[in-house]
Amino acid sequence: MSGTRKPRNMAEFAELLGITPGAASLALRGSDQVSPELRSRVMKAAETTGYVPRSYRRKNERETNENVRPAKPLLLLHGNETDDDPVALMMINTLLKRFGEQRLDFEIHTLEELERMDNPAEDFSGAIGFYSIPDHCADLLKGLPRVTVLDAFHHGSDDLYTINEAQAGELAAEYFLANGYKATICVVGWRQHEQFPSMRIDAFRKKMEAVGVPAHLLRYDLDDSRSFLPELEAALKKCGNAAGFFTFNEMSAYKLCSSLNLTGIARHPGKTDVISCGSSFLLKDFVPLPGIVNFHLPELLNRAVDGLLRRIQNPNHPRISVVMDVELNVPEKEGKEG
């Protein structure tokens, strides 16, 4: 591989090795989803070519903020979704770890607690939150440096750090099309009273239906999902008991995979694959492991903290919106790791 020019991205790096970008990414991250031999080969190739993944390059930028010490605490803001959302808890823990590493003073509060504060905009140096923050809560923080993570309905004056929603749906669709699926099912768990951020699902369905492949929508209520199992069986029957599943997030994927196991329906590549979105945080114990449109949430959250610290130093800088690309990671089939 000597004399080979430095790869510009993960796709070029993987092509040099004759493996998929997903396998290369997993190997570079030290994942046990690929064999030790493949990890060793990938790491050696990275050293030889000088290829450094984007997440590693971000380390230098983070170090420029190491000495930032805001005068007042940072506000970590969250809603009631943490009561039944382990991914939200994971994101909070990632932020708390970052604050601890940098010895940043902070307070963590719910939206309800924020509403009871007298003058929160004066009590903190900056605020970071995720998902959607109601307008009346945003008004309480007016003038305070603030960043929001993963807000699909963002329309405020704060900085936004999010993922490419449409790309997530398109990557999943491309996988199912490449593997010859003739029918797909989108699985979404949501609450009836909440607005549904449908961009990734819409992008998936549009790409599938453009080539004549049905993309059925199976949506269930998080507060009352008793009808999910019979509706799942009916949807599968409509697809001839062979369909690719695209789930909105890993919680939907967890429910789907558990339900398939409960009914005795085995997941087979090329017949009943599951592609989820977010991370494999909740899904690591399922066999086979579902494919993941990886949002690289730890990197996204750390970038958001970097952005908040820069915003505190430069409060008059124009509002920014950072949209990170996502990546499809599908566990390599046995004997095909490259």
Number of C-alpha atoms within 10 A of each C-alpha: 9 7 7 10 10 14 17 11 13 19 15 15 24 20 13 14 16 12 18 20 21 22 25 28 21 19 22 18 12 15 13 10 16 20 17 13 11 19 23 14 15 22 16 12 18 18 10 14 17 13 18 17 16 11 12 10 10 13 13 9 12 14 12 11 15 14 9 16 16 16 12 14 17 23 22 18 20 23 18 11 13 15 9 11 11 15 19 18 15 15 18 20 13 17 19 17 12 16 16 12 10 15 13 17 16 19 12 17 14 15 16 13 12 19 13 9 11 10 12 18 19 14 15 20 23 27 26 24 24 21 17 16 18 11 10 9 13 18 12 17 20 14 14 21 26 27 25 25 24 20 17 17 12 17 10 15 15 24 22 26 22 24 23 17 24 17 20 27 28 19 20 30 28 13 17 24 18 10 14 12 20 18 24 29 22 22 23 23 21 18 13 12 7 7 10 13 14 15 16 22 24 17 19 25 23 18 19 24 15 9 9 11 19 18 25 19 17 16 20 20 15 14 10 11 13 11 10 19 17 10 14 18 16 13 18 20 12 13 18 11 14 19 26 30 29 32 31 24 20 23 22 22 27 19 18 21 22 13 16 17 13 11 10 9 13 15 20 12 13 14 19 19 23 27 28 29 27 22 20 21 12 14 19 13 9 13 10 17 18 25 24 28 27 20 21 16 21 17 17 21 23 18 20 24 24 18 23 24 24 16 22 20 15 11 16 9 10 11 13 14 14 16 14 17 15 21 22 23 22 21 18 17 10 8 7 9 18 16
